[in-house]
Amino acid sequence: MTKKVCIISTTLRKNGNSELLANEFYKGAKDAGHDVKMISLIDKTIHFCKGCLTCQNNGFCAIKDDVNAIEDAVLNSDVVVFATPIYYYEMSGQMKTLLDRMNAMFPKEYKFRDIYFLASAAEEEDTAMDYAIQGLKGWVECYEKSSLKGVVKAIGVTDIGDIKQHQHYLEESYALGKGI
């Protein structure tokens, strides 16, 4: 069965390590025959949530930026993948801001069931992503029909392209994409 897959790369570094993980997931999912869309936040305008909750009453955010289009892609996908660099043991600010802004999705019908998380960190500890994973799990909990299905934790990668010296992370991301 072909699935609709939406991958969101939240790094603002072109060819950053988490973006390379996202690219490998993309290739794996494509090779498995799925319909895959990649969204990069590099060129997107995403403002902070104001907490006005207008979206809960009228179904869309009062702020006019690129979030509405991203939301539509997420709502209409079977699989959603978030890729992020880890900053201070947490997801990127861009990713957190996007998750907050997708609050308008909460009362809507959604197709996605499977969520994947791809992260890269300079830290060497396997626990470097734990807080970010917990943060994403909080978002996933709001969508009761969905669950976190897989995580790639690429540790020890700092500079752009460092992950290429750790092929096993790229291979893990490709395999996760291929196996959805």
LINPE-V353855 format. One record per run of one state. SS is the DSSP state (H for helix, E for strand, C for the rest). FROM is the first residue (numbers start at 1). TO is the last residue. If there is no record, write none. Layout:
ss = (SS:SS)
from = (FROM:FROM)
to = (TO:TO)
This chain:
ss = (C:E:C:H:C:E:C:H:C:H:C:E:C:E:C:H:C:E:C:H:C:E:C:H:C:H:C)
from = (1:4:10:17:32:35:41:54:59:67:76:79:88:90:92:93:106:114:122:126:142:147:156:162:166:167:179)
to = (3:9:16:31:34:40:53:58:66:75:78:87:89:91:92:105:113:121:125:141:146:155:161:165:166:178:180)
